[in-house]
Amino acid sequence: MPENNKVKITQIKSSIGRLPGHRRTVAALGLKKIGSSKVHTLTPSIRGMINQVGYLLKVEDV
């Protein structure tokens, strides 16, 4: 896997009223509120988190 495999993850929907596990996943990605963004290296664990709560996120390559 190349080292420059990074993604920018932005929360576009609220986690209020979602399953508790999905809320914890969004928090584990470092997102706190709508519009907040984080840059992560795309590892299998991050990819799985994105797959779980992808309906709340916007994902872009960096």
Secondary structure, 3 states (H helix, E strand, C coil): CCCCCEEEEEECCCCCCCCHHHHHHHHHCCCCCCCCEEEEECCHHHHHHHHHHHHHEEEEEC
